[in-house]
Amino acid sequence: MAETKKIRIQYYRSAIATPTKHKLVVKGLGFTRLNQIVERVDTEAIRGMVKTVPHLVRILES
């Protein structure tokens, strides 16, 4: 079985004063609180979501 590639993302800046679409992207990535780190499968869809809100999330090296 092939190993699926993972990406670790940290939510490090609040989305309070951002557009609604940005808040929905943060929620869609699975974040519920600040400084939370989630691990997602590295797909183009996830990369696109991260690219939409680069000022709110950061990719962690694993």
N, C-alpha and C positions, 0 to 999 in steps of 0.2 A: 504494500500500500504506500502510495506516495505521501510524503510529509507536506502538509499544507503550510505555506508561509504565513507568518503572523506579523502584525505590526502593533507596537505599543504606543498609545497616545495618551497624553496628559492634558487635562482641562485646567489651564492655569490662569485664565483671566475671565472675569465675570461677563456674562452676556446681558446684563441688566439694561444698558443703554444702547443695545444693538437692534437692528431691524428684526421683525418677527421671523423672517426666513432663517436668519442666523440662529435664533433661539431654537427653531425646529431642527436645524442641522445638528446642533449640540445635543439635543434630546435624542435624535435619531442615531447618533453615535453611541448612545447608552450612558451618557453622563448624567449624574444626579446631584453631584456636589463639586465644589471647587477643589482643585489639586488632586482630583481622582485620576487614577490611571486605569485604562481599560486595554484589553488585548483583543484585536479583531483580525479576521482573515484578511490578508493583503490582496484586495481586489481593486479594480479600477474604480468601482463605485465608492468604496471607502476612501481611496486616494482623492477622488473628486470632492467628497464631503470635507475632507481635511483641507483641501485647497480653497474651499469656499470660506473657511473661517481660520486662516492662518494666524490671525491676530488674537485668537482665543485658545487655540490648542497648539501643542508641540509634539513632534514625533521623537520618541526616546530610542536611543540606540540599544539594541539587545544582543 
